[in-house]
């Protein structure tokens, strides 16, 4: 078995089925899907040199109306439902923030 190194500290799972249903709604002009808009944020990407990996998965099973389901792999118990037009930079900052210890 061979191994490949990666710079990822975290991964974000974005439901491709939800993204396809709403047909864009994110990015500077509102024409991009959520995964593509997140990958454009600093430190995000889909290749192994990115700090945070953004992966589109086939279907997460939660199908909200007019929104996209997103899972931060550091918090698998907390799924997000992101509507079109929401601030992608704020969402990226949420995913890029280091874990806060809970008291």
DRENZA-733703 format. One record per atom (N, C-alpha, C): x negated, y negated, z negated; residue number from 1. Coordinates in Angstrom, 3 decimals, decimal comma. Atoms other than C-alpha are relative to their C-alpha. Example, Ala and Ser with C-alpha at 12.3 -4.5 7.8 and 13.67 -1.06 7.14 Angstrom:
R          X          Y          Z   mardren
R     -0,890      1,190      0,000         1
R    -12,300      4,500     -7,800         1
R     -0,900     -1,200      0,000         1
R      0,820      1,190      0,060         2
R    -13,670      1,060     -7,140         2
R      0,770     -1,090     -0,730         2
This chain:
R          X          Y          Z   mardren
R     -0,842      1,170      0,000         1
R      0,000      0,000      0,000         1
R     -0,893     -1,241      0,000         1
R      0,725      1,259     -0,065         2
R     -1,270     -3,450      0,916         2
R      0,798     -1,076     -0,723         2
R     -0,650      1,128      0,674         3
R     -0,524     -6,686     -0,914         3
R     -0,303     -1,281      0,763         3
R      0,191      1,324     -0,596         4
R     -0,100    -10,210      0,377         4
R      0,209     -1,030     -1,098         4
R     -0,117      1,046      1,014         5
R     -0,613    -13,297     -1,777         5
R      0,983     -1,069      0,454         5
R     -0,950      1,068     -0,260         6
R      1,917    -16,063     -2,038         6
R     -0,182     -1,093     -1,044         6
R      0,062      1,122      0,939         7
R      1,958    -19,518     -3,650         7
R      1,340     -0,256     -0,683         7
R     -1,330      0,225      0,553         8
R      5,636    -19,209     -4,596         8
R     -0,008      0,110     -1,518         8
R     -0,235     -0,076      1,435         9
R      6,492    -19,976     -8,197         9
R      1,453      0,358     -0,261         9
R     -1,435     -0,218      0,124        10
R     10,205    -19,543     -7,562        10
R      0,563      0,232      1,392        10
R     -0,701     -0,158     -1,273        11
R     12,676    -18,634     -4,845        11
R      1,451     -0,448     -0,191        11
R     -1,384      0,452     -0,002        12
R     16,068    -20,100     -3,984        12
R      0,728      0,806      1,067        12
R     -0,797     -0,791     -0,932        13
R     18,673    -17,843     -2,369        13
R      1,205     -0,815      0,445        13
R     -1,100      0,774     -0,569        14
R     21,157    -19,558     -0,043        14
R      0,855      0,952      0,839        14
R     -0,906     -0,891     -0,728        15
R     24,214    -17,717      1,298        15
R      0,147     -0,470      1,449        15
R     -0,072      0,339     -1,422        16
R     24,019    -17,689      5,108        16
R      1,447     -0,001      0,502        16
R     -1,393     -0,075     -0,432        17
R     27,690    -16,751      5,485        17
R      0,744     -1,295     -0,368        17
R     -0,615      1,272      0,428        18
R     28,818    -19,811      3,476        18
R     -0,494     -1,145      0,886        18
R      0,589      1,061     -0,821        19
R     26,421    -22,029      5,446        19
R      0,602     -0,015      1,397        19
R     -0,568     -0,099     -1,349        20
R     27,804    -20,766      8,737        20
R      1,450     -0,490      0,019        20
R     -1,405      0,403      0,063        21
R     31,404    -21,368      7,631        21
R      0,167     -1,519     -0,027        21
R     -0,175      1,448      0,072        22
R     30,864    -25,053      6,805        22
R     -0,745     -0,727      1,110        22
R      0,658      0,548     -1,198        23
R     28,612    -25,621      9,851        23
R     -0,724     -1,322     -0,269        23
R      0,810      1,196      0,270        24
R     26,053    -28,083      8,464        24
R      0,491     -0,750     -1,216        24
R     -0,461      0,823      1,109        25
R     26,878    -30,974      6,186        25
R     -1,097     -0,488     -0,909        25
R      1,113      0,384      0,855        26
R     23,416    -31,465      4,715        26
R     -1,082     -0,666      0,844        26
R      1,092      0,656     -0,706        27
R     20,241    -33,318      5,595        27
R      0,279     -1,477      0,211        27
R     -0,065      1,452     -0,183        28
R     19,645    -36,896      6,650        28
R      1,250     -0,442      0,754        28
R     -1,162      0,383     -0,807        29
R     22,400    -37,018      9,288        29
R      1,215      0,888     -0,255        29
R     -1,119     -0,880      0,303        30
R     24,584    -34,244      7,863        30
R      0,231      1,089      1,017        30
R     -0,157     -1,023     -1,034        31
R     23,962    -31,833     10,730        31
R     -0,697      1,310     -0,344        31
R      0,784     -1,185      0,335        32
R     21,663    -29,317      8,996        32
R      0,718      0,874     -1,016        32
R     -0,456     -0,904      1,038        33
R     22,465    -26,261      6,943        33
R     -0,773     -0,275     -1,282        33
R      0,639      0,264      1,290        34
R     21,537    -26,285      3,259        34
R     -1,412      0,575     -0,066        34
R      1,326     -0,618      0,050        35
R     18,598    -23,886      3,639        35
R     -1,016     -0,823      0,792        35
R      0,900      0,802     -0,837        36
R     17,058    -25,956      6,432        36
R     -0,317     -1,337     -0,674        36
R      0,212      1,277      0,685        37
R     17,531    -29,189      4,477        37
R     -0,907      0,173     -1,219        37
R      0,862     -0,256      1,158        38
R     15,932    -27,663      1,358        38
R     -1,441      0,258      0,426        38
R      1,352     -0,302     -0,474        39
R     12,960    -26,385      3,353        39
R     -0,766     -1,255      0,401        39
R      0,646      1,257     -0,389        40
R     12,255    -29,944      4,497        40
R     -0,463     -0,815     -1,203        40
R      0,414      0,712      1,208        41
R     11,830    -31,120      0,896        41
R     -1,446      0,360     -0,333        41
R      1,399     -0,282      0,342        42
R      8,213    -31,403     -0,369        42
R     -0,121      1,179     -0,962        42
R      0,245     -1,168      0,834        43
R      6,971    -28,118     -1,839        43
R      0,888      1,187      0,313        43
R     -0,922     -1,067     -0,352        44
R      9,776    -26,048     -0,321        44
R     -0,322      0,524      1,393        44
R      0,212     -0,576     -1,314        45
R      9,607    -23,700      2,649        45
R      0,363      1,467     -0,006        45
R     -0,287     -1,424     -0,053        46
R     10,047    -20,149      3,837        46
R     -1,269      0,830      0,167        46
R      1,248     -0,734     -0,152        47
R      6,428    -19,235      4,419        47
R     -0,696      0,111     -1,347        47
R      0,602     -0,332      1,295        48
R      4,137    -17,938      1,692        48
R     -0,852     -1,095     -0,615        48
R      0,801      1,086      0,563        49
R      2,180    -21,193      1,243        49
R      0,854     -1,062     -0,698        49
R     -0,899      0,940      0,681        50
R      5,227    -23,102     -0,040        50
R     -0,040      0,268     -1,503        50
R     -0,053     -0,165      1,448        51
R      5,565    -23,680     -3,774        51
R      1,298      0,707     -0,408        51
R     -1,305     -0,623      0,263        52
R      9,251    -22,727     -3,790        52
R      0,527      0,548      1,324        52
R     -0,518     -0,626     -1,212        53
R     10,598    -20,269     -1,229        53
R      1,503     -0,151      0,111        53
R     -1,432      0,110     -0,261        54
R     14,001    -20,824      0,341        54
R      0,366      1,141      0,946        54
R     -0,355     -1,187     -0,763        55
R     15,593    -17,605      1,576        55
R      1,500      0,007      0,251        55
R     -1,412     -0,167     -0,337        56
R     18,889    -17,267      3,423        56
R      0,315      1,479     -0,079        56
R     -0,419     -1,394      0,147        57
R     20,612    -14,051      2,395        57
R      1,345      0,179      0,686        57
R     -1,187     -0,269     -0,797        58
R     23,440    -12,384      4,281        58
R      1,292     -0,484     -0,674        58
R     -1,194      0,433      0,726        59
R     26,206    -12,815      1,686        59
R     -0,214      0,281     -1,479        59
R      0,145     -0,176      1,440        60
R     26,189    -13,317     -2,079        60
R      1,293      0,486     -0,661        60
R     -1,251     -0,535      0,521        61
R     29,824    -12,248     -2,508        61
R      0,928     -1,027     -0,621        61
R     -0,835      1,090      0,499        62
R     31,094    -15,536     -3,932        62
R      0,266     -0,905      1,194        62
R     -0,317      0,736     -1,220        63
R     32,922    -17,293     -1,116        63
R      0,854     -1,228     -0,318        63
R     -0,762      1,205      0,309        64
R     33,902    -20,836     -2,154        64
R      0,487     -0,684      1,272        64
R     -0,508      0,736     -1,160        65
R     36,006    -22,977      0,168        65
R     -0,824     -1,266      0,185        65
R      0,727      1,204     -0,386        66
R     33,976    -25,658      1,950        66
R     -1,202     -0,289     -0,908        66
R      1,204      0,155      0,825        67
R     30,784    -25,058     -0,080        67
R     -0,939      1,177      0,265        67
R      1,019     -1,032     -0,181        68
R     27,601    -22,963     -0,153        68
R     -0,434      0,506     -1,372        68
R      0,463     -0,604      1,237        69
R     26,588    -20,530     -2,900        69
R     -1,524      0,053     -0,003        69
R      1,456      0,052      0,132        70
R     22,998    -20,942     -4,150        70
R     -0,393      0,621     -1,336        70
R      0,503     -0,612      1,220        71
R     21,006    -18,912     -6,698        71
R     -1,472     -0,357     -0,167        71
R      1,386      0,243      0,381        72
R     17,810    -20,046     -8,408        72
R     -0,471      1,284     -0,680        72
R      0,427     -1,292      0,540        73
R     15,836    -16,854     -9,132        73
R     -0,532     -0,094     -1,425        73
R      0,389      0,152      1,402        74
R     14,600    -18,311    -12,432        74
R      1,199      0,068     -0,922        74
R     -1,239     -0,022      0,781        75
R     18,226    -18,519    -13,591        75
R      1,050      0,817      0,756        75
R     -0,937     -0,808     -0,796        76
R     20,026    -15,578    -11,940        76
R      1,407      0,065     -0,588        76
R     -1,314     -0,006      0,636        77
R     22,908    -15,888    -14,409        77
R      0,810     -1,252      0,325        77
R     -0,658      1,282     -0,289        78
R     23,758    -19,403    -13,144        78
R      0,012     -0,251      1,505        78
R     -0,135      0,220     -1,440        79
R     25,019    -19,617     -9,555        79
R      0,570     -1,392      0,221        79
R     -0,478      1,340     -0,316        80
R     25,607    -23,015     -7,978        80
R      0,894      0,030      1,233        80
R     -0,872      0,179     -1,155        81
R     28,368    -24,004     -5,585        81
R     -0,232     -1,430      0,471        81
R      0,431      1,302     -0,510        82
R     27,092    -26,872     -3,439        82
R      0,878     -0,397      1,181        82
R     -0,869      0,503     -1,058        83
R     29,488    -28,903     -1,336        83
R     -0,777     -0,810      1,025        83
R      0,678      0,793     -1,024        84
R     28,558    -30,630      1,931        84
R     -0,108     -1,459     -0,425        84
R      0,221      1,393      0,326        85
R     27,111    -34,082      1,533        85
R     -0,656     -0,230     -1,350        85
R      0,678      0,179      1,288        86
R     25,593    -33,433     -1,892        86
R     -1,466     -0,330      0,237        86
R      1,376      0,475     -0,112        87
R     22,148    -34,923     -2,491        87
R     -0,979      1,174     -0,044        87
R      0,937     -1,120     -0,109        88
R     19,594    -32,342     -1,306        88
R     -1,259     -0,274     -0,812        88
R      1,197      0,342      0,776        89
R     16,698    -34,210     -2,960        89
R      0,230      0,264     -1,488        89
R     -0,318     -0,265      1,404        90
R     18,423    -34,002     -6,361        90
R      0,075      1,504     -0,266        90
R     -0,066     -1,457      0,114        91
R     19,115    -30,312     -5,791        91
R     -1,404      0,598      0,016        91
R      1,384     -0,475     -0,069        92
R     15,469    -29,742     -4,832        92
R     -0,733     -0,311     -1,296        92
R      0,639      0,362      1,264        93
R     14,337    -31,580     -7,974        93
R      0,443      0,942     -1,113        93
R     -0,508     -0,959      0,997        94
R     16,511    -29,262    -10,040        94
R     -0,726      1,338      0,111        94
R      0,672     -1,281     -0,210        95
R     14,877    -26,196     -8,500        95
R     -1,506     -0,094     -0,252        95
R      1,440      0,157      0,148        96
R     11,339    -27,609     -8,651        96
R     -0,410     -0,280     -1,439        96
R      0,324      0,347      1,384        97
R     11,539    -28,645    -12,313        97
R     -0,466      1,234     -0,758        97
R      0,460     -1,141      0,789        98
R      9,578    -26,421    -14,688        98
R      1,049      0,396     -1,037        98
R     -0,951     -0,510      0,984        99
R     11,551    -24,268    -17,077        99
R     -0,161     -0,718     -1,327        99
R     -0,005      0,625      1,328       100
R     12,494    -26,038    -20,298       100
R      0,246      1,102     -1,025       100
R     -0,272     -1,006      1,022       101
R     12,186    -23,834    -23,409       101
R      1,289     -0,334     -0,751       101
R     -1,264      0,212      0,702       102
R     15,567    -23,360    -25,048       102
R     -0,220      0,175     -1,491       102
R      0,149     -0,079      1,463       103
R     15,851    -23,972    -28,785       103
R      1,048      0,878     -0,611       103
